[in-house]
Amino acid sequence: MLYRTLKRMIERGKTKDIEEKIDIFYAANKLTEAEYMELIGMLSVVSE
């Protein structure tokens, strides 16, 4: 659920401070490594 919400936010361009939030959720084991890597990868594509 959290992963899908974050992914949707990135797709909609709502990326303000989202990388920090993703890092925090990953550190708290709320995201898997695969989910984390995909979301961070999406952010790098959006920011280009």
The first five atom37 places (N, CA, C, CB, O) and aatype in JSON, in Angstrom:
{
  "aatype": [12, 10, 18, 1, 16, 10, 11, 1, 12, 9, 6, 1, 7, 11, 16, 11, 3, 9, 6, 6, 11, 9, 3, 9, 13, 18, 0, 0, 2, 11, 10, 16, 6, 0, 6, 18, 12, 6, 10, 9, 7, 12, 10, 15, 19, 19, 15, 6],
  "atom_mask": [
    [1, 1, 1, 1, 1],
    [1, 1, 1, 1, 1],
    [1, 1, 1, 1, 1],
    [1, 1, 1, 1, 1],
    [1, 1, 1, 1, 1],
    [1, 1, 1, 1, 1],
    [1, 1, 1, 1, 1],
    [1, 1, 1, 1, 1],
    [1, 1, 1, 1, 1],
    [1, 1, 1, 1, 1],
    [1, 1, 1, 1, 1],
    [1, 1, 1, 1, 1],
    [1, 1, 1, 0, 1],
    [1, 1, 1, 1, 1],
    [1, 1, 1, 1, 1],
    [1, 1, 1, 1, 1],
    [1, 1, 1, 1, 1],
    [1, 1, 1, 1, 1],
    [1, 1, 1, 1, 1],
    [1, 1, 1, 1, 1],
    [1, 1, 1, 1, 1],
    [1, 1, 1, 1, 1],
    [1, 1, 1, 1, 1],
    [1, 1, 1, 1, 1],
    [1, 1, 1, 1, 1],
    [1, 1, 1, 1, 1],
    [1, 1, 1, 1, 1],
    [1, 1, 1, 1, 1],
    [1, 1, 1, 1, 1],
    [1, 1, 1, 1, 1],
    [1, 1, 1, 1, 1],
    [1, 1, 1, 1, 1],
    [1, 1, 1, 1, 1],
    [1, 1, 1, 1, 1],
    [1, 1, 1, 1, 1],
    [1, 1, 1, 1, 1],
    [1, 1, 1, 1, 1],
    [1, 1, 1, 1, 1],
    [1, 1, 1, 1, 1],
    [1, 1, 1, 1, 1],
    [1, 1, 1, 0, 1],
    [1, 1, 1, 1, 1],
    [1, 1, 1, 1, 1],
    [1, 1, 1, 1, 1],
    [1, 1, 1, 1, 1],
    [1, 1, 1, 1, 1],
    [1, 1, 1, 1, 1],
    [1, 1, 1, 1, 1]
  ],
  "atom_positions": [
    [[0.83, -1.19, 0.0], [0.0, 0.0, 0.0], [0.87, 1.26, 0.0], [-0.94, 0.0, 1.21], [0.67, 2.15, -0.82]],
    [[1.83, 1.33, 0.9], [2.72, 2.49, 0.98], [3.51, 2.64, -0.31], [3.68, 2.35, 2.17], [3.64, 3.74, -0.84]],
    [[4.02, 1.53, -0.81], [4.79, 1.53, -2.06], [3.95, 2.09, -3.2], [5.28, 0.11, -2.41], [4.42, 2.95, -3.95]],
    [[2.74, 1.62, -3.35], [1.87, 2.09, -4.44], [1.56, 3.57, -4.3], [0.57, 1.29, -4.46], [1.49, 4.28, -5.3]],
    [[1.36, 4.04, -3.09], [1.09, 5.45, -2.85], [2.29, 6.31, -3.25], [0.73, 5.69, -1.38], [2.13, 7.33, -3.92]],
    [[3.48, 5.9, -2.82], [4.68, 6.65, -3.18], [4.91, 6.65, -4.68], [5.9, 6.07, -2.47], [5.27, 7.67, -5.25]],
    [[4.68, 5.51, -5.32], [4.85, 5.4, -6.77], [3.88, 6.34, -7.49], [4.63, 3.94, -7.23], [4.26, 7.02, -8.44]],
    [[2.64, 6.36, -7.04], [1.63, 7.24, -7.64], [2.0, 8.71, -7.48], [0.26, 6.97, -7.02], [1.81, 9.51, -8.39]],
    [[2.54, 9.05, -6.32], [2.96, 10.44, -6.08], [4.07, 10.84, -7.04], [3.43, 10.62, -4.62], [4.06, 11.95, -7.59]],
    [[5.03, 9.96, -7.25], [6.13, 10.25, -8.18], [5.59, 10.39, -9.59], [7.21, 9.14, -8.12], [5.98, 11.31, -10.32]],
    [[4.7, 9.5, -10.0], [4.11, 9.55, -11.34], [3.35, 10.84, -11.56], [3.19, 8.36, -11.56], [3.3, 11.34, -12.69]],
    [[2.76, 11.37, -10.53], [2.0, 12.61, -10.65], [2.87, 13.86, -10.48], [0.89, 12.63, -9.62], [2.37, 14.98, -10.58]],
    [[4.16, 13.65, -10.23], [5.09, 14.78, -10.14], [5.17, 15.43, -8.78], [0.0, 0.0, 0.0], [5.76, 16.5, -8.64]],
    [[4.59, 14.81, -7.78], [4.64, 15.37, -6.42], [5.87, 14.83, -5.72], [3.33, 15.02, -5.62], [5.79, 13.93, -4.88]],
    [[7.03, 15.39, -6.07], [8.3, 14.84, -5.6], [8.99, 15.71, -4.55], [9.21, 14.64, -6.76], [10.12, 15.4, -4.17]],
    [[8.37, 16.76, -4.09], [9.0, 17.61, -3.09], [9.26, 16.81, -1.81], [8.11, 18.84, -2.79], [8.32, 16.28, -1.2]],
    [[10.5, 16.72, -1.41], [10.94, 16.02, -0.19], [10.61, 14.52, -0.18], [10.31, 16.66, 1.01], [10.72, 13.89, 0.87]],
    [[10.22, 13.95, -1.3], [9.82, 12.54, -1.28], [11.02, 11.61, -1.15], [9.04, 12.21, -2.56], [10.89, 10.52, -0.59]],
    [[12.19, 12.01, -1.66], [13.35, 11.13, -1.53], [13.71, 10.91, -0.07], [14.56, 11.72, -2.29], [14.07, 9.8, 0.33]],
    [[13.61, 11.94, 0.73], [13.89, 11.81, 2.17], [12.87, 10.87, 2.82], [13.84, 13.21, 2.86], [13.23, 10.05, 3.66]],
    [[11.62, 10.99, 2.44], [10.59, 10.12, 2.99], [10.83, 8.66, 2.6], [9.19, 10.57, 2.52], [10.67, 7.75, 3.41]],
    [[11.21, 8.45, 1.34], [11.49, 7.09, 0.88], [12.64, 6.5, 1.69], [11.82, 7.08, -0.63], [12.58, 5.34, 2.1]],
    [[13.69, 7.3, 1.92], [14.82, 6.83, 2.72], [14.39, 6.44, 4.13], [15.9, 7.92, 2.78], [14.84, 5.42, 4.66]],
    [[13.54, 7.23, 4.72], [13.07, 6.96, 6.08], [12.24, 5.68, 6.12], [12.24, 8.15, 6.62], [12.42, 4.85, 7.01]],
    [[11.33, 5.51, 5.16], [10.52, 4.3, 5.11], [11.37, 3.07, 4.88], [9.46, 4.41, 4.02], [11.1, 2.01, 5.45]],
    [[12.4, 3.19, 4.06], [13.3, 2.05, 3.81], [14.07, 1.71, 5.09], [14.29, 2.37, 2.65], [14.22, 0.54, 5.44]],
    [[14.56, 2.72, 5.77], [15.32, 2.5, 7.01], [14.44, 1.85, 8.08], [15.89, 3.83, 7.54], [14.94, 1.09, 8.92]],
    [[13.15, 2.14, 8.05], [12.23, 1.57, 9.03], [11.64, 0.23, 8.57], [11.1, 2.56, 9.31], [10.7, -0.28, 9.17]],
    [[12.2, -0.33, 7.49], [11.74, -1.61, 6.92], [10.28, -1.59, 6.46], [11.91, -2.69, 7.94], [9.59, -2.6, 6.52]],
    [[9.83, -0.44, 6.01], [8.47, -0.34, 5.46], [8.47, -0.6, 3.95], [7.88, 1.03, 5.76], [7.41, -0.82, 3.36]],
    [[9.67, -0.56, 3.33], [9.83, -0.85, 1.91], [10.9, -1.93, 1.75], [10.21, 0.43, 1.11], [11.86, -1.99, 2.52]],
    [[10.72, -2.79, 0.76], [11.76, -3.77, 0.46], [12.87, -3.08, -0.32], [11.19, -4.97, -0.33], [12.7, -1.96, -0.79]],
    [[14.0, -3.76, -0.44], [15.11, -3.18, -1.21], [14.72, -2.98, -2.67], [16.36, -4.08, -1.12], [15.08, -1.97, -3.27]],
    [[13.98, -3.91, -3.23], [13.54, -3.8, -4.63], [12.61, -2.6, -4.82], [12.84, -5.09, -5.07], [12.75, -1.86, -5.79]],
    [[11.67, -2.42, -3.89], [10.76, -1.28, -3.96], [11.53, 0.03, -3.83], [9.69, -1.37, -2.88], [11.28, 0.98, -4.57]],
    [[12.46, 0.07, -2.89], [13.28, 1.26, -2.67], [14.05, 1.62, -3.94], [14.27, 1.04, -1.5], [14.03, 2.77, -4.37]],
    [[14.72, 0.64, -4.53], [15.51, 0.89, -5.73], [14.64, 1.37, -6.89], [16.27, -0.37, -6.13], [15.04, 2.25, -7.65]],
    [[13.45, 0.8, -7.03], [12.56, 1.22, -8.11], [12.1, 2.66, -7.9], [11.34, 0.29, -8.19], [12.1, 3.45, -8.85]],
    [[11.71, 3.02, -6.69], [11.24, 4.38, -6.42], [12.36, 5.4, -6.62], [10.69, 4.47, -5.0], [12.12, 6.47, -7.19]],
    [[13.56, 5.09, -6.16], [14.68, 6.01, -6.33], [15.02, 6.14, -7.83], [15.93, 5.51, -5.53], [15.35, 7.23, -8.3]],
    [[14.93, 5.04, -8.55], [15.15, 5.08, -9.98], [14.12, 5.93, -10.7], [0.0, 0.0, 0.0], [14.45, 6.66, -11.63]],
    [[12.87, 5.85, -10.27], [11.81, 6.68, -10.84], [12.08, 8.15, -10.58], [10.44, 6.28, -10.27], [11.83, 9.0, -11.44]],
    [[12.58, 8.46, -9.4], [12.89, 9.85, -9.06], [13.98, 10.41, -9.96], [13.31, 9.96, -7.6], [13.9, 11.56, -10.39]],
    [[14.99, 9.61, -10.26], [16.07, 10.1, -11.1], [15.59, 10.35, -12.53], [17.23, 9.1, -11.1], [16.09, 11.26, -13.19]],
    [[14.64, 9.57, -13.01], [14.08, 9.77, -14.33], [13.21, 11.03, -14.36], [13.27, 8.54, -14.76], [13.26, 11.79, -15.32]],
    [[12.43, 11.24, -13.32], [11.54, 12.41, -13.24], [12.34, 13.7, -13.15], [10.6, 12.29, -12.04], [11.95, 14.7, -13.75]],
    [[13.45, 13.68, -12.42], [14.22, 14.89, -12.19], [15.06, 15.29, -13.4], [15.11, 14.71, -10.99], [15.59, 16.4, -13.44]],
    [[15.21, 14.41, -14.4], [16.02, 14.72, -15.58], [15.28, 15.58, -16.55], [16.47, 13.47, -16.27], [15.82, 15.94, -17.59]]
  ]
}
